[in-house]
Amino acid sequence: LADAVQDPGNLGTIIRTADAAGIDAVVIGQGTVDPYNAKTLRSAQGSHFHIPILKRELSELIEELKGKSVPVYGTALQDAVPFREAEPSQSFALLIGNEGSGVDPDLLAQTDQNLYVPIYGKAESLNVAAAAAVLLYHLRG
């Protein structure tokens, strides 16, 4: 679930990574770059042909997923646990956010658990596409 991801290269990489990890779909929320932007298409390297890309109101979708007992994980630093504490599963949703401001706090309040990728070096943060890759592969098991 992509909340206001603005960089087309990041979105394309997320789509390609989701495809590679065997994820069922990528859902684009409000404020996210057009998934058919030329740079997004180049970054996805053809994955648009392999994985559904849907536009939805994320708050409504999160409620639907939770109603079906699908765990929804957010990405945040506050009120979050290291990603390795989440059990891998064949069924989950991962909510990722804007490169500068993260995930909308109202959406984070709807998640079952918020996760973060620890930073061991001196980097301030991970790129959203890199963090999504780490988390998708861990949660997929």
VMD Tcl script that draws the C-alpha trace (Angstrom):
set ca {
  {0.00 0.00 0.00}
  {1.71 3.20 -1.18}
  {0.76 6.39 0.67}
  {1.88 9.51 -1.22}
  {5.07 8.01 -2.66}
  {6.14 10.86 -4.93}
  {9.31 9.77 -6.72}
  {8.51 7.79 -9.88}
  {11.76 5.84 -9.64}
  {10.91 4.75 -6.12}
  {7.41 3.66 -7.12}
  {8.72 1.71 -10.10}
  {11.29 -0.04 -7.92}
  {8.60 -0.87 -5.36}
  {6.39 -2.35 -8.10}
  {9.29 -4.41 -9.46}
  {10.26 -5.59 -5.97}
  {6.66 -6.56 -5.15}
  {6.54 -8.53 -8.39}
  {9.84 -10.28 -7.60}
  {8.68 -11.11 -4.06}
  {5.46 -12.69 -5.32}
  {3.15 -10.06 -3.84}
  {-0.47 -10.12 -5.09}
  {-0.89 -6.41 -5.90}
  {0.42 -2.90 -5.39}
  {-2.18 -0.42 -4.20}
  {-1.64 3.27 -4.87}
  {-3.17 5.77 -2.45}
  {-3.91 9.45 -2.84}
  {-0.89 11.64 -3.53}
  {1.18 8.84 -5.05}
  {2.85 9.47 -8.40}
  {1.16 8.11 -11.53}
  {2.14 4.44 -11.86}
  {2.28 4.94 -15.64}
  {4.73 7.85 -15.49}
  {7.59 7.17 -17.94}
  {10.22 6.98 -15.17}
  {7.98 4.67 -13.11}
  {7.56 2.37 -16.11}
  {11.33 2.30 -16.73}
  {12.09 1.56 -13.07}
  {9.51 -1.24 -12.93}
  {11.21 -3.00 -15.86}
  {8.03 -4.66 -17.17}
  {6.52 -5.63 -13.84}
  {3.37 -3.67 -14.73}
  {2.55 -6.71 -16.90}
  {2.91 -9.16 -13.98}
  {1.25 -7.56 -10.97}
  {-2.02 -5.65 -10.58}
  {-1.62 -1.97 -9.71}
  {-4.77 -0.56 -8.15}
  {-5.80 2.91 -7.01}
  {-7.81 2.91 -3.79}
  {-8.65 4.98 -0.73}
  {-6.16 3.41 1.68}
  {-8.15 3.96 4.88}
  {-11.11 2.06 3.42}
  {-8.87 -0.72 2.11}
  {-7.14 -1.13 5.46}
  {-10.52 -1.62 7.14}
  {-11.49 -4.20 4.50}
  {-8.23 -6.09 4.97}
  {-8.55 -6.10 8.74}
  {-12.14 -7.37 8.36}
  {-10.67 -10.33 6.46}
  {-8.05 -10.91 9.21}
  {-5.18 -9.78 6.97}
  {-2.51 -8.18 9.16}
  {-1.64 -4.63 8.10}
  {1.88 -3.43 8.89}
  {2.82 0.23 8.76}
  {6.28 1.75 8.46}
  {7.20 4.27 11.13}
  {9.74 5.07 13.82}
  {7.33 5.93 16.65}
  {5.22 3.18 18.22}
  {7.03 0.64 16.05}
  {9.07 -2.51 16.56}
  {12.07 -3.81 14.61}
  {10.80 -5.61 11.51}
  {12.21 -8.98 12.60}
  {9.61 -9.10 15.39}
  {6.85 -9.51 12.78}
  {6.12 -13.11 11.85}
  {6.39 -13.92 8.15}
  {3.07 -14.84 6.55}
  {1.56 -15.61 3.16}
  {-1.11 -12.99 3.84}
  {-0.28 -9.42 4.88}
  {-0.38 -5.81 3.72}
  {2.52 -3.39 4.01}
  {1.84 0.35 4.20}
  {4.74 2.52 3.04}
  {4.85 6.28 2.91}
  {6.09 9.50 1.47}
  {9.85 9.92 1.13}
  {9.96 13.06 3.28}
  {7.08 12.81 5.71}
  {6.42 9.08 5.99}
  {2.98 7.53 6.29}
  {-0.05 9.64 7.16}
  {-0.55 9.37 10.96}
  {-4.26 8.61 10.50}
  {-3.37 5.58 8.38}
  {-0.69 4.46 10.85}
  {-3.34 4.52 13.59}
  {-5.26 1.87 11.63}
  {-2.43 -0.64 11.31}
  {-2.03 -3.78 13.40}
  {1.67 -3.13 13.98}
  {4.20 -0.58 12.80}
  {7.68 -1.72 11.83}
  {11.05 -0.12 11.24}
  {14.32 -1.24 9.69}
  {17.16 -0.55 12.14}
  {19.97 1.72 10.95}
  {23.34 0.41 12.15}
  {25.55 2.89 10.33}
  {25.47 6.67 10.17}
  {22.84 7.04 7.42}
  {19.84 9.08 8.50}
  {17.37 6.75 6.79}
  {16.79 4.19 4.06}
  {15.29 4.99 0.70}
  {11.58 4.05 0.69}
  {12.10 1.47 -2.08}
  {15.03 -0.14 -0.23}
  {13.04 -0.30 3.02}
  {10.06 -1.76 1.16}
  {12.29 -4.48 -0.30}
  {13.67 -5.49 3.10}
  {10.21 -5.57 4.64}
  {8.43 -7.38 1.78}
  {10.98 -10.15 1.69}
  {10.94 -10.56 5.47}
  {7.16 -10.57 5.76}
  {6.78 -12.95 2.81}
  {9.03 -15.45 4.55}
}
mol new
graphics top color blue
foreach p $ca { graphics top sphere $p radius 0.5 }
foreach p [lrange $ca 0 end-1] q [lrange $ca 1 end] { graphics top cylinder $p $q radius 0.2 }
display resetview
